[in-house]
Amino acid sequence: MAVKKNVKIKKQANLEVVKPIKTKPYNDIDLNNWKLYENVKTGTWWEFDKREKSNGHSYDYHGNYIPQIATQLFERYTKKGDVVLDLFFGSGTSGIEAKNMKRRCIGVELKQEMVDYVSKKFSPKELVVDVNIIQGDSASSAAKEKIQNRLEIMGEKSAQFLILHPPYDDIIKFSDKKEDLSNCATTEEFYDLFKKVAKNGYDLLEQNRFAALIIGDKYANSRYISLGFECQRRMEELGFVTKAVIVKNIVGNEKAKGKTANLWRYRALSGGFNIFEHEYIMIFQKTKLKKVKNKEI
């Protein structure tokens, strides 16, 4: 007679190892699952077919930057609850997208009528909790003090991200105010005033956090003027470190040109220049350079 042997079957539990979330101090991107973030652009050429006109956004102000830029920048360089400081607030793109993405925003706008108009895009509660709009000159000490007071009310010592989207020198006149960068008598004066605004931004930005400069170049007196790289140089003089220079197509930034497009094409062929189809998004970090053997790296 066969004797049955007791066979012990060992079952090995299928234990799934869950890695803890791995993020950088300046965003919520889980680097353990980095492949899931296909929507986040990491290249230096950004192309968008059209402007986003939903979720509170609209093209109601000539010269505002497209919302997709804010979406990319906020996801890459901010965390939920962070404060975005926009020193050229305009029609409120930064504030609207900050609210959409559960960030907060302080915006400074020179024109009181624009402040009144943009404020209507937010509820009274949102204007207290999520988006604070300050009327003032972003280059002034008065505006800087107002921002510091707002930060204190929001429980912060500094902003966590800085956006600078200045006028492109005198290409578009935004007001008749002398403090307006679009009214500078010369391009050198424009650079000087821009640097004052950027200095306030530098002082109000948290250490090791990021800033973005959105700007294009211009033609004047039959020559190309590189506003973008000249402003970059002035930001570096303040202590910012350049992290990236992104080229973005400007489709969606301009209303339909119609016959004007043909006119510019004629002028380009006649004058020997090329028509602008891009602008820059320059990324900076407020960080102290390390020194090795008395050399900065």
BAFI-3210 file (N, C-alpha, C; in Angstrom, 3 decimals, decimal comma, padded with zeros to 6 digits):
// residues 297
n [1|2|3|4|5|6|7|8|9|10|11|12|13|14|15|16|17|18|19|20|21|22|23|24|25|26|27|28|29|30|31|32|33|34|35|36|37|38|39|40|41|42|43|44|45|46|47|48|49|50|51|52|53|54|55|56|57|58|59|60|61|62|63|64|65|66|67|68|69|70|71|72|73|74|75|76|77|78|79|80|81|82|83|84|85|86|87|88|89|90|91|92|93|94|95|96|97|98|99|100|101|102|103|104|105|106|107|108|109|110|111|112|113|114|115|116|117|118|119|120|121|122|123|124|125|126|127|128|129|130|131|132|133|134|135|136|137|138|139|140|141|142|143|144|145|146|147|148|149|150|151|152|153|154|155|156|157|158|159|160|161|162|163|164|165|166|167|168|169|170|171|172|173|174|175|176|177|178|179|180|181|182|183|184|185|186|187|188|189|190|191|192|193|194|195|196|197|198|199|200|201|202|203|204|205|206|207|208|209|210|211|212|213|214|215|216|217|218|219|220|221|222|223|224|225|226|227|228|229|230|231|232|233|234|235|236|237|238|239|240|241|242|243|244|245|246|247|248|249|250|251|252|253|254|255|256|257|258|259|260|261|262|263|264|265|266|267|268|269|270|271|272|273|274|275|276|277|278|279|280|281|282|283|284|285|286|287|288|289|290|291|292|293|294|295|296|297]
n.u [000,849|000,536|001,993|000,753|002,402|002,721|002,538|003,871|002,820|004,212|003,177|004,011|003,577|002,453|003,911|003,742|006,086|005,986|007,267|008,393|007,141|009,106|010,296|011,432|012,505|011,103|008,902|006,006|006,427|006,688|009,514|010,018|008,128|008,542|008,064|005,409|004,860|004,465|003,344|004,802|007,044|010,429|012,247|013,912|012,445|009,335|006,186|002,968|-000,237|-002,481|-003,970|-004,905|-008,216|-010,012|-011,213|-011,287|-009,566|-008,989|-008,599|-008,277|-006,694|-004,232|-001,009|-000,695|000,703|000,493|-001,700|-000,738|001,974|002,187|001,047|002,955|005,252|004,445|003,888|006,369|008,084|006,886|005,070|001,949|000,101|002,193|003,471|003,168|004,797|004,010|005,227|004,415|001,484|-000,776|-003,453|-003,966|-003,199|-001,319|-002,437|-004,957|-004,245|-002,691|-004,636|-006,216|-004,453|-004,127|-002,281|-001,029|-001,144|000,503|000,032|001,314|000,228|000,398|-001,624|-004,574|-007,166|-006,897|-006,404|-008,891|-010,499|-009,429|-009,789|-012,427|-012,479|-012,160|-013,512|-014,743|-013,738|-011,620|-009,922|-008,949|-007,852|-006,506|-005,544|-003,873|-004,009|-002,047|-001,963|000,444|003,839|006,115|008,837|009,309|010,034|007,812|005,913|007,286|007,255|004,500|004,108|005,639|004,119|001,748|002,701|003,334|000,785|-000,182|001,233|003,876|007,403|008,739|008,281|007,664|008,037|008,879|007,602|008,342|007,121|007,670|006,843|007,803|010,023|009,310|007,401|004,644|002,506|001,407|000,314|000,047|001,729|004,660|006,119|005,760|007,256|007,028|007,095|009,596|012,210|014,488|016,082|018,080|017,252|014,969|016,157|017,411|015,233|013,854|015,713|015,535|012,985|013,400|015,263|013,737|012,137|014,078|014,899|012,568|012,161|012,312|015,226|017,081|014,925|012,954|012,808|011,088|011,570|009,748|009,950|010,351|012,226|013,179|012,903|014,511|015,291|016,424|017,823|018,485|017,479|018,408|016,503|015,852|018,268|019,780|018,290|018,489|021,214|021,262|019,742|021,397|023,458|022,295|022,381|021,016|021,051|021,298|019,266|017,985|017,262|014,522|012,930|010,006|007,261|005,274|002,678|-000,729|-000,319|-000,810|-003,328|-005,310|-003,619|-004,224|-004,211|-002,064|-000,065|000,901|001,948|004,067|005,602|006,361|007,848|009,913|011,199|012,010|013,542|015,542|015,371|014,089|010,853|009,548|008,910|009,013|009,497|011,210|011,528|013,038|014,727|015,591|017,541|017,591|020,336|023,219|026,449|028,681|032,010|035,112|038,405|038,855|037,450|034,480|031,708]
n.v [-001,189|002,127|004,851|007,948|010,942|013,862|016,782|019,880|022,866|025,763|028,967|031,824|035,092|037,592|040,312|043,655|046,036|049,219|052,182|055,050|058,367|060,365|063,466|066,694|069,619|071,729|071,041|068,908|066,608|063,167|061,477|058,762|057,806|058,937|058,547|058,902|061,519|062,686|064,935|067,085|069,399|069,095|069,876|072,326|073,569|074,821|074,258|075,307|074,748|076,373|078,928|078,350|078,626|078,106|077,182|079,605|081,251|083,695|085,479|088,424|090,612|092,315|091,102|089,474|086,485|083,018|080,651|078,006|078,157|078,995|076,731|074,726|075,823|076,086|073,450|072,309|073,838|074,534|073,785|072,486|074,989|076,788|080,168|082,195|084,873|087,511|090,106|091,638|091,727|092,113|090,838|088,768|086,035|084,436|084,379|083,156|080,585|079,712|079,484|077,480|075,358|074,943|076,569|079,646|083,226|086,354|089,334|092,154|095,119|097,936|099,684|101,009|100,694|098,298|096,557|096,672|095,571|092,941|091,901|091,179|088,697|086,900|085,434|087,121|085,716|084,262|086,344|087,005|084,678|083,157|084,727|087,697|091,005|093,723|097,170|099,065|100,269|098,076|098,372|099,878|100,764|100,964|099,205|096,841|096,714|096,426|093,899|092,321|092,623|091,349|088,758|088,098|088,064|085,853|083,904|083,496|084,038|084,594|084,579|081,668|081,285|083,168|085,281|087,082|089,043|091,299|094,363|094,336|096,266|099,146|098,191|097,678|100,042|100,300|102,019|105,497|106,132|107,180|105,353|103,007|100,404|100,272|102,835|103,908|106,157|105,374|102,296|101,515|102,749|101,251|098,738|099,407|100,044|097,635|096,046|097,041|096,196|093,415|093,176|093,690|091,426|089,415|089,862|089,212|086,576|083,193|081,527|079,387|078,871|079,235|081,333|082,816|084,346|085,807|086,777|088,646|089,636|092,584|094,682|097,623|100,678|099,485|097,306|094,332|093,854|092,430|091,934|089,902|088,456|090,523|091,293|088,913|088,974|091,071|090,034|088,011|089,575|090,435|088,203|085,917|082,594|081,245|078,660|077,530|078,215|078,644|078,291|079,481|079,029|081,632|081,316|081,802|083,795|086,108|088,028|087,246|088,175|088,778|090,871|092,219|090,373|089,736|092,213|092,453|090,347|091,290|093,515|092,198|090,805|092,979|094,468|092,827|091,379|088,951|087,665|087,728|084,704|083,580|083,570|083,994|081,844|082,119|080,424|080,782|080,428|081,270|081,068|080,244|080,233|077,485|077,235|076,118|075,584|078,327|079,034|079,799|077,604]
n.w [000,000|-000,916|000,626|001,383|001,173|003,115|001,481|001,513|000,340|-000,594|-000,754|-002,382|-001,701|-003,874|-003,652|-004,180|-004,599|-003,480|-004,401|-002,625|-003,220|-005,294|-005,476|-006,643|-004,769|-005,870|-007,431|-008,171|-009,555|-009,848|-009,828|-009,827|-011,456|-013,956|-016,658|-017,046|-017,480|-020,065|-021,092|-020,229|-021,361|-022,266|-024,087|-026,222|-028,150|-028,510|-029,711|-030,495|-031,728|-031,513|-029,458|-026,084|-025,067|-023,046|-019,733|-018,308|-019,703|-022,278|-025,379|-024,910|-024,787|-026,346|-026,729|-024,509|-023,063|-024,168|-022,563|-022,416|-021,987|-019,327|-018,095|-018,654|-017,391|-014,690|-013,915|-014,148|-012,518|-010,095|-007,041|-005,768|-004,132|-004,056|-004,489|-007,240|-008,710|-010,735|-012,477|-014,583|-015,031|-016,691|-018,567|-016,883|-017,260|-015,846|-013,266|-013,681|-014,611|-012,481|-010,489|-011,699|-011,510|-008,863|-007,599|-006,169|-006,720|-007,138|-008,711|-010,447|-011,826|-013,930|-014,878|-013,584|-014,605|-015,928|-013,841|-012,553|-014,543|-014,890|-012,361|-012,298|-013,362|-011,406|-008,412|-005,418|-003,172|-004,299|-004,951|-002,540|-001,420|-003,455|-005,686|-005,815|-006,801|-007,556|-007,970|-009,481|-010,005|-011,131|-010,921|-008,730|-005,266|-003,691|-004,809|-004,373|-001,572|-001,151|-002,277|-000,540|001,769|000,991|000,611|003,233|004,374|003,051|004,253|003,558|003,086|000,798|-002,798|-004,830|-007,508|-010,385|-012,877|-015,770|-018,175|-020,096|-021,971|-025,423|-025,743|-027,526|-029,298|-029,040|-027,729|-024,523|-022,702|-021,656|-019,670|-017,970|-016,564|-017,849|-019,595|-022,323|-023,159|-023,105|-023,936|-025,284|-026,334|-024,597|-022,259|-021,847|-021,229|-018,801|-017,140|-017,204|-015,857|-013,280|-012,553|-012,694|-010,658|-008,343|-008,543|-008,228|-005,575|-004,226|-004,688|-003,659|-002,426|-004,589|-006,224|-009,279|-012,259|-015,035|-018,136|-020,610|-023,834|-026,892|-029,853|-031,811|-034,761|-035,826|-037,336|-039,605|-038,595|-036,673|-033,347|-030,422|-028,043|-026,218|-025,493|-024,492|-022,253|-020,861|-020,230|-018,392|-016,335|-015,482|-014,507|-012,182|-010,622|-011,282|-012,621|-015,777|-016,974|-019,159|-022,609|-024,419|-027,523|-028,846|-031,028|-032,469|-033,260|-032,747|-030,970|-032,240|-033,807|-036,743|-039,660|-042,294|-045,078|-044,091|-043,553|-046,083|-046,730|-044,902|-045,796|-048,295|-047,461|-046,112|-048,197|-049,682|-047,893|-046,887|-044,509|-042,097|-041,196|-037,938|-036,304|-033,899|-030,308|-027,142|-024,289|-021,424|-018,908|-015,551|-012,542|-009,117|-007,527|-005,603|-006,910|-006,891|-005,641|-006,758|-006,136|-006,195|-008,433|-010,126|-010,693]
ca.u [000,000|001,333|001,800|000,730|003,264|002,215|003,316|003,643|002,924|004,532|002,679|004,742|002,686|002,897|003,993|004,153|006,876|005,588|008,334|007,902|007,170|010,401|010,122|012,387|011,912|010,416|007,718|005,309|006,654|007,219|010,581|009,942|007,184|008,810|007,555|003,996|004,736|004,741|002,824|005,759|008,069|011,801|013,088|014,107|011,555|007,938|005,270|001,559|-001,041|-003,424|-004,046|-005,930|-009,250|-010,976|-010,810|-011,129|-008,667|-009,526|-007,639|-008,955|-005,721|-003,122|000,305|-000,572|001,302|-000,524|-001,823|000,029|003,296|002,004|000,822|004,246|006,161|003,971|004,050|007,806|008,872|006,148|004,277|000,626|000,165|003,257|003,075|003,765|004,841|004,046|005,443|003,747|000,320|-001,604|-004,833|-004,137|-002,946|-000,636|-003,367|-005,990|-003,677|-002,300|-005,863|-006,583|-003,509|-004,046|-001,213|-001,485|-000,462|000,494|000,305|001,453|-000,187|000,573|-002,845|-005,674|-008,319|-006,649|-006,610|-010,342|-011,038|-008,980|-010,351|-013,752|-012,309|-012,035|-014,528|-014,207|-012,951|-010,372|-009,063|-008,358|-007,123|-005,703|-004,927|-003,810|-003,598|-001,547|-001,748|001,676|005,007|006,898|010,230|009,373|010,131|006,454|005,322|008,007|006,740|003,150|004,240|006,099|002,980|000,838|003,337|003,186|-000,617|-000,334|002,049|005,138|008,446|009,153|007,550|008,353|008,303|008,801|007,360|008,571|006,714|007,622|006,645|008,988|010,441|008,231|006,654|003,236|002,330|000,351|-000,296|000,775|002,437|006,112|006,690|005,514|008,457|006,800|007,217|010,979|012,686|015,506|016,157|018,926|016,382|014,143|016,964|017,637|013,993|013,616|016,611|014,987|011,882|013,987|015,923|012,683|011,766|015,156|014,870|011,336|012,110|012,948|016,516|017,093|013,737|013,134|012,159|010,948|011,470|009,095|010,253|010,765|013,169|012,562|013,649|014,405|016,329|017,018|018,724|017,916|017,832|018,191|015,997|015,873|019,583|020,232|017,609|019,114|022,492|020,989|019,293|022,596|024,181|021,638|022,672|020,313|021,807|020,485|019,120|017,553|016,707|013,540|012,376|008,586|006,607|004,316|001,335|-001,681|-000,046|-001,199|-004,594|-005,140|-003,025|-004,839|-003,351|-000,850|000,956|001,512|002,725|005,321|006,410|006,948|008,891|011,049|011,907|012,589|014,491|016,637|015,241|013,128|009,703|009,593|007,969|009,356|009,897|012,004|011,191|014,326|014,557|016,686|017,443|018,261|021,173|024,606|027,388|029,688|033,377|036,103|039,744|038,700|036,780|033,044|031,215]
ca.v [000,000|003,355|005,792|009,330|011,860|015,222|017,714|021,269|023,795|027,104|030,016|033,085|036,222|038,563|041,601|044,739|047,036|050,576|053,134|056,349|059,424|061,048|064,757|067,751|070,601|072,807|070,624|067,706|065,518|061,960|061,003|057,305|057,531|060,040|058,265|059,266|062,967|062,980|066,273|068,106|069,621|069,238|070,324|073,774|074,093|074,649|074,623|075,158|075,020|077,455|079,423|077,800|079,628|077,536|077,219|080,981|082,008|084,272|086,389|089,715|091,681|092,110|091,078|088,521|085,227|081,983|079,903|076,756|078,430|078,966|075,339|074,036|076,373|075,824|072,034|071,969|074,605|074,885|072,769|072,959|075,915|077,771|081,506|082,700|086,336|088,013|091,553|092,295|090,849|092,242|090,346|087,780|084,642|083,725|084,190|082,190|079,238|079,358|079,023|076,200|074,311|074,935|077,437|080,997|084,199|087,796|090,012|093,614|095,728|099,378|100,430|100,734|100,195|096,886|095,853|096,584|094,641|091,578|091,466|090,599|087,308|086,085|085,672|087,850|084,801|083,965|087,530|087,042|083,446|082,584|085,689|089,078|091,912|094,988|098,230|099,765|100,229|096,919|098,767|100,777|100,220|100,913|097,940|095,769|096,657|095,863|092,459|091,717|092,582|090,303|087,477|087,860|087,673|084,509|082,988|083,232|085,056|084,883|083,877|080,439|081,328|084,535|085,428|088,401|089,132|092,747|094,809|094,147|097,645|100,055|097,603|097,962|101,013|099,792|103,127|106,757|106,358|107,218|104,160|101,889|100,069|100,479|104,270|104,361|106,984|104,609|100,887|101,426|103,094|100,053|097,749|099,877|099,922|096,200|095,510|097,420|095,267|092,100|093,225|093,471|090,020|088,629|090,021|088,640|085,155|082,274|080,995|078,134|078,714|079,542|082,482|082,705|085,573|085,573|087,999|088,535|090,652|093,610|095,371|099,087|101,372|098,524|096,358|093,392|094,189|091,228|092,280|088,743|088,145|091,669|091,183|087,772|089,420|091,907|089,152|087,344|090,566|090,508|086,995|084,762|081,659|080,764|077,204|077,109|079,193|077,916|079,021|079,137|079,627|082,648|081,042|081,915|085,013|087,265|087,900|087,027|089,365|089,089|091,561|092,684|089,335|089,927|093,445|092,173|089,500|092,194|094,303|091,317|090,578|094,241|095,025|091,917|090,794|087,856|087,961|086,997|083,612|082,967|084,373|083,203|081,600|081,887|079,908|081,150|079,989|082,102|080,116|080,653|079,401|076,817|077,606|075,065|076,122|079,770|079,248|079,547|076,586]
ca.w [000,000|-001,020|001,730|000,921|001,893|003,266|000,664|001,915|-000,783|-000,137|-001,635|-002,247|-001,951|-004,879|-002,978|-005,066|-003,890|-003,833|-004,098|-002,158|-004,226|-005,376|-006,145|-006,356|-003,849|-006,570|-008,185|-007,697|-010,502|-009,228|-010,702|-009,934|-012,545|-014,861|-017,993|-017,111|-017,682|-021,474|-021,389|-019,791|-022,382|-021,776|-025,190|-026,353|-029,192|-028,107|-030,778|-030,153|-032,919|-031,251|-028,088|-025,203|-024,792|-022,116|-018,320|-017,859|-020,578|-023,508|-026,023|-024,790|-024,546|-027,269|-026,105|-023,400|-023,502|-024,256|-021,302|-022,398|-021,408|-017,869|-017,701|-018,682|-016,389|-013,333|-013,588|-014,086|-011,551|-008,878|-006,362|-005,358|-003,009|-004,240|-004,932|-008,478|-008,769|-012,105|-012,364|-015,716|-014,914|-017,887|-018,525|-015,819|-017,646|-014,753|-012,159|-014,062|-014,664|-011,113|-009,833|-012,306|-011,113|-007,392|-007,121|-005,843|-007,581|-006,903|-009,968|-010,392|-013,087|-013,860|-015,186|-012,671|-015,364|-016,226|-012,572|-012,351|-015,543|-014,621|-011,078|-012,551|-013,789|-010,206|-007,393|-004,256|-002,342|-005,000|-004,888|-001,197|-001,111|-004,541|-006,603|-005,329|-007,871|-007,017|-008,945|-009,156|-010,886|-010,679|-010,691|-007,577|-003,909|-003,154|-005,252|-003,682|-000,203|-001,212|-002,527|000,703|002,679|000,520|000,910|004,666|004,590|002,491|005,044|002,864|003,152|-000,576|-003,850|-005,244|-008,946|-010,915|-014,313|-016,344|-019,577|-020,317|-023,357|-026,259|-025,968|-027,934|-030,415|-028,738|-026,654|-023,651|-021,956|-021,811|-018,408|-018,140|-015,923|-018,758|-020,359|-023,759|-023,436|-022,920|-025,042|-026,011|-025,960|-023,402|-021,128|-021,652|-020,517|-017,424|-016,386|-017,057|-014,831|-011,977|-012,278|-012,444|-009,346|-007,356|-008,630|-007,636|-004,120|-003,680|-005,031|-002,712|-002,858|-005,347|-007,041|-010,696|-012,897|-016,492|-018,925|-021,899|-024,568|-028,286|-030,323|-032,643|-035,805|-035,792|-038,106|-040,544|-037,929|-035,709|-031,968|-029,626|-026,712|-025,343|-024,937|-023,698|-020,956|-020,192|-019,660|-017,218|-015,254|-014,959|-013,714|-010,876|-009,857|-011,824|-013,444|-016,890|-017,022|-020,494|-023,551|-025,219|-028,651|-028,992|-032,185|-032,026|-033,766|-031,644|-030,225|-033,042|-034,510|-038,182|-040,262|-043,580|-046,037|-043,421|-043,696|-047,402|-046,678|-044,211|-046,676|-049,288|-046,790|-045,840|-049,454|-050,112|-046,926|-046,535|-043,174|-041,978|-040,342|-036,671|-036,080|-032,622|-029,155|-026,217|-022,888|-020,779|-017,555|-014,657|-011,148|-008,124|-006,797|-005,388|-007,638|-006,075|-006,002|-006,642|-006,407|-006,466|-009,711|-010,077|-011,620]
c.u [000,881|000,980|001,857|001,589|002,592|003,125|002,936|003,871|003,143|004,046|003,431|003,824|003,295|002,859|004,526|004,857|006,484|006,693|007,736|008,007|008,498|010,223|011,297|011,727|011,036|009,268|007,127|005,497|007,319|008,252|010,651|008,981|007,323|008,249|006,093|003,790|005,083|004,274|003,813|006,888|009,443|012,764|013,153|013,322|010,125|007,041|003,843|000,728|-001,975|-003,418|-005,176|-006,928|-010,351|-010,453|-010,496|-010,263|-009,408|-008,473|-008,267|-007,996|-004,513|-001,799|000,421|-000,003|000,278|-000,525|-000,993|001,431|003,216|001,835|002,136|005,167|005,732|004,141|005,514|008,505|008,106|005,435|002,901|000,762|001,252|002,688|003,880|003,685|005,004|004,108|004,956|002,427|-000,620|-003,017|-005,016|-003,908|-002,313|-001,592|-004,421|-005,428|-003,170|-003,505|-006,278|-005,727|-003,254|-002,748|-001,834|-000,672|-000,584|000,880|000,375|001,153|-000,169|-000,742|-003,998|-006,895|-008,156|-006,839|-008,103|-010,953|-010,687|-009,576|-011,711|-013,669|-012,239|-013,159|-013,915|-013,341|-011,607|-009,404|-008,426|-007,414|-006,104|-004,920|-005,005|-003,268|-003,242|-001,408|-000,480|002,735|005,945|008,361|010,405|009,523|008,750|005,766|005,978|007,492|005,332|003,192|004,678|004,968|001,995|001,404|003,175|001,760|-000,854|000,518|003,369|006,121|008,857|008,222|008,368|008,623|008,065|008,567|007,572|008,192|006,545|007,173|007,933|009,456|009,221|007,379|005,160|003,195|001,141|-000,325|000,473|001,569|003,946|006,793|006,569|006,760|008,270|006,910|008,634|011,467|013,709|015,472|017,040|018,129|015,448|014,905|017,146|016,388|013,625|014,464|016,120|013,827|012,435|014,685|014,898|012,261|012,806|015,088|013,679|011,211|012,876|014,244|016,335|015,821|013,935|012,355|012,089|010,812|010,884|009,241|010,599|011,735|012,449|013,493|013,457|015,576|017,147|018,008|017,952|018,405|017,430|017,774|016,151|017,218|020,173|019,563|018,149|020,414|022,273|020,463|020,465|023,443|023,588|021,935|021,918|021,271|020,882|020,475|018,721|017,108|015,828|013,041|010,946|008,023|005,541|002,949|000,370|-001,467|-000,501|-002,545|-004,329|-004,676|-003,666|-003,843|-002,045|000,284|001,671|002,378|004,072|006,224|007,088|008,101|010,127|011,876|012,627|013,709|015,590|016,550|014,233|012,043|009,773|008,509|008,233|009,519|010,645|011,293|012,511|014,108|015,809|016,455|018,198|019,067|022,572|025,514|028,399|031,079|034,320|037,447|039,663|038,075|035,301|032,666|029,693]
c.v [001,234|004,284|007,221|010,202|013,231|016,184|019,128|022,191|025,212|028,120|031,315|034,231|037,155|039,961|042,644|045,817|048,423|051,538|054,428|057,382|060,170|062,335|065,677|068,770|071,643|072,342|069,349|066,519|064,346|061,342|059,477|056,876|058,586|059,806|058,667|060,736|063,363|064,375|067,382|068,215|069,796|069,669|071,837|074,367|073,774|075,145|074,334|075,575|076,209|077,801|078,722|078,899|079,065|077,677|078,632|081,842|082,542|085,210|087,776|090,884|091,420|092,152|090,117|087,201|084,101|081,126|078,635|076,957|078,370|077,539|074,586|074,511|076,002|074,355|071,675|072,633|075,028|073,668|073,349|073,845|076,955|079,109|081,898|084,228|086,761|089,536|092,339|091,544|090,928|091,744|089,135|086,330|083,849|083,418|083,137|080,771|078,789|078,816|077,654|075,055|074,278|075,565|078,773|082,001|085,606|088,452|091,516|094,167|097,244|100,137|100,031|100,173|098,730|096,037|095,640|095,554|093,193|091,040|090,797|089,147|086,342|086,416|086,461|086,969|084,501|085,134|087,701|085,861|083,067|083,595|087,095|089,966|093,272|095,984|098,972|099,602|099,142|097,241|099,542|100,043|100,099|099,606|096,763|095,606|096,059|094,347|091,742|091,609|091,485|088,918|087,114|087,416|086,245|083,478|082,622|084,374|085,505|084,164|082,660|080,371|082,743|084,493|086,885|088,337|090,613|093,095|094,565|095,527|098,453|099,502|097,865|098,944|100,583|100,891|104,403|107,092|106,294|105,992|102,926|101,632|100,288|101,951|104,802|105,101|106,253|103,159|100,702|101,769|101,924|099,000|098,136|099,700|098,456|095,619|095,871|096,516|093,893|092,048|093,036|092,004|089,114|088,675|089,315|087,140|084,330|081,729|079,621|077,891|079,366|080,777|082,224|084,089|085,212|086,852|087,681|089,648|091,675|094,041|096,868|099,669|100,395|097,568|095,505|093,758|093,031|091,592|091,111|088,507|089,313|091,650|090,002|088,197|090,242|091,088|088,399|088,305|090,700|089,292|085,766|083,903|081,135|079,240|076,713|078,321|078,410|078,827|078,539|079,788|080,605|082,483|081,080|083,149|086,263|087,000|087,763|088,309|089,761|089,728|092,030|091,678|089,480|091,176|093,195|091,269|090,341|092,985|093,460|091,086|091,834|094,711|094,100|091,334|089,649|088,209|087,104|085,926|082,927|084,025|083,440|083,017|081,225|081,514|080,227|080,537|080,968|081,167|080,658|079,689|078,780|077,228|076,431|075,637|077,559|080,063|078,945|078,491|076,636]
c.w [000,000|000,119|001,182|001,807|001,974|002,499|001,066|000,714|-000,236|-001,170|-001,365|-002,644|-002,986|-004,264|-003,947|-004,256|-004,385|-003,414|-003,574|-003,265|-004,147|-006,156|-005,827|-005,430|-004,538|-007,461|-007,598|-008,629|-009,789|-010,168|-010,784|-011,044|-013,648|-016,270|-018,155|-017,485|-019,116|-021,860|-021,045|-020,815|-021,738|-022,880|-025,269|-027,516|-028,775|-029,217|-030,336|-031,368|-032,735|-029,774|-027,333|-024,835|-023,892|-020,693|-017,842|-018,739|-021,803|-024,084|-026,076|-024,628|-025,422|-026,519|-024,943|-023,921|-023,420|-022,989|-021,251|-021,841|-019,884|-017,379|-017,625|-017,548|-014,973|-012,957|-013,395|-012,900|-010,297|-008,309|-006,049|-004,125|-003,118|-004,719|-006,166|-008,447|-010,219|-012,046|-013,581|-015,930|-016,107|-017,685|-017,620|-016,175|-016,506|-013,604|-012,458|-014,035|-013,298|-010,353|-010,369|-011,797|-009,611|-006,876|-006,721|-006,661|-007,010|-008,217|-009,778|-011,775|-012,936|-014,002|-014,262|-013,406|-015,731|-014,973|-012,330|-013,296|-015,203|-013,324|-011,261|-013,013|-012,609|-009,229|-006,243|-003,354|-002,983|-004,937|-003,514|-000,988|-002,189|-005,369|-006,016|-006,440|-007,275|-008,154|-008,559|-010,226|-010,362|-010,410|-009,391|-006,248|-003,275|-003,539|-004,548|-002,254|-000,174|-001,424|-001,252|001,713|002,289|000,816|002,379|004,999|004,111|003,220|004,411|003,077|001,750|-001,538|-004,274|-006,755|-009,438|-012,412|-014,715|-017,818|-019,907|-021,719|-024,139|-026,709|-026,424|-029,079|-030,265|-027,574|-025,789|-022,837|-022,279|-020,557|-018,626|-017,527|-016,814|-019,596|-021,854|-024,152|-023,247|-024,171|-025,901|-025,553|-024,731|-022,146|-020,805|-020,859|-019,045|-016,565|-016,184|-015,932|-013,435|-011,578|-011,912|-011,084|-008,233|-007,345|-007,990|-006,108|-003,485|-003,932|-004,004|-003,294|-003,515|-006,161|-008,406|-011,148|-014,390|-017,093|-020,277|-022,714|-026,019|-028,632|-031,198|-033,765|-035,621|-036,566|-038,961|-039,883|-036,935|-034,311|-031,069|-028,203|-025,741|-024,691|-024,156|-022,315|-020,162|-019,512|-018,401|-016,050|-014,646|-014,125|-012,309|-010,012|-010,323|-012,645|-014,536|-016,913|-018,416|-021,300|-024,513|-026,340|-028,845|-030,250|-031,714|-032,673|-032,588|-030,810|-030,967|-033,697|-036,013|-038,875|-041,589|-044,528|-045,407|-043,557|-045,030|-047,445|-046,015|-045,062|-047,761|-048,658|-046,505|-047,101|-049,926|-049,201|-046,462|-045,144|-043,214|-040,977|-039,083|-036,610|-034,741|-031,546|-028,206|-024,873|-022,229|-019,318|-016,737|-013,274|-010,258|-007,237|-006,645|-006,120|-006,682|-006,554|-005,751|-007,054|-006,903|-007,822|-009,563|-011,097|-011,608]
res [m|a|v|k|k|n|v|k|i|k|k|q|a|n|l|e|v|v|k|p|i|k|t|k|p|y|n|d|i|d|l|n|n|w|k|l|y|e|n|v|k|t|g|t|w|w|e|f|d|k|r|e|k|s|n|g|h|s|y|d|y|h|g|n|y|i|p|q|i|a|t|q|l|f|e|r|y|t|k|k|g|d|v|v|l|d|l|f|f|g|s|g|t|s|g|i|e|a|k|n|m|k|r|r|c|i|g|v|e|l|k|q|e|m|v|d|y|v|s|k|k|f|s|p|k|e|l|v|v|d|v|n|i|i|q|g|d|s|a|s|s|a|a|k|e|k|i|q|n|r|l|e|i|m|g|e|k|s|a|q|f|l|i|l|h|p|p|y|d|d|i|i|k|f|s|d|k|k|e|d|l|s|n|c|a|t|t|e|e|f|y|d|l|f|k|k|v|a|k|n|g|y|d|l|l|e|q|n|r|f|a|a|l|i|i|g|d|k|y|a|n|s|r|y|i|s|l|g|f|e|c|q|r|r|m|e|e|l|g|f|v|t|k|a|v|i|v|k|n|i|v|g|n|e|k|a|k|g|k|t|a|n|l|w|r|y|r|a|l|s|g|g|f|n|i|f|e|h|e|y|i|m|i|f|q|k|t|k|l|k|k|v|k|n|k|e|i]
***
